[in-house]
Amino acid sequence: MRPIPKNRTFRTALSKISTCLVNICICFSIGTCGSSLPKTNLEERKQFLKAVGLPILVSIQPRHNKDKKELQLFIKTENLTKVNISKFQILFFASDGNRQLLIPDESKTPELICSIQKKIQPNSIYKCLVGPYVFTQLWNSIQVQSISFTTEDQIRHVIDEEDLNDVILWL
């Protein structure tokens, strides 16, 4: 795996690699051409992320009691790079059936945040618990707004919206 680019965004690196992957898919006429691998094979997903320069794999397992309008998220973050990652943060929102953002009962704002302040060492997994949150209305969906982190060289990175589906594995 190549180190995280210092002067380029993940999108630039991913764009070049994605073009190559699409060409390979066309050349070999594989029926499933796309940026995401099937969710069933974790090792293939990790290899794909490393190949395209995406540094993390985030597994999210929602646990909820919809009758009580309660939501809790169990999150595992795996560092796929060769450098330490720090100040890791995921920003979530819950919404109702009309796609309106919901504010948890004991909060003033709708943000649900997973924050890991410890150093996430290469090839290691750290866990984060979000919630439990209770809402006055029944929540219908969970949306990841952003994932950000700082590498050991103090460069702040944000996984852009187009790459979120590749780095997130919903369980």
Stockholm file with secondary structure:
# STOCKHOLM 1.0

chainA/1-171         MRPIPKNRTFRTALSKISTCLVNICICFSIGTCGSSLPKTNLEERKQFLKAVGLPILVSIQPRHNKDKKELQLFIKTENLTKVNISKFQILFFASDGNRQLLIPDESKTPELICSIQKKIQPNSIYKCLVGPYVFTQLWNSIQVQSISFTTEDQIRHVIDEEDLNDVILWL
#=GR chainA/1-171 SS CCCCCSSSCHHHHHHHHHHHHHHHHHHHTCSCCSSSCCTTCHHHHHHHHHHTTCCEEEEEEEEEEGGGTEEEEEEEEEECSSSCEEEEEEEEEEECTTCCBCCCTTCSSCCEEEEECSCBCTTCEEEEEEEEEECSSCCCEEEEEEEEEEETTSCEEEECHHHHHHHEEEC
#=GC SS_cons         CCCCCSSSCHHHHHHHHHHHHHHHHHHHTCSCCSSSCCTTCHHHHHHHHHHTTCCEEEEEEEEEEGGGTEEEEEEEEEECSSSCEEEEEEEEEEECTTCCBCCCTTCSSCCEEEEECSCBCTTCEEEEEEEEEECSSCCCEEEEEEEEEEETTSCEEEECHHHHHHHEEEC
//
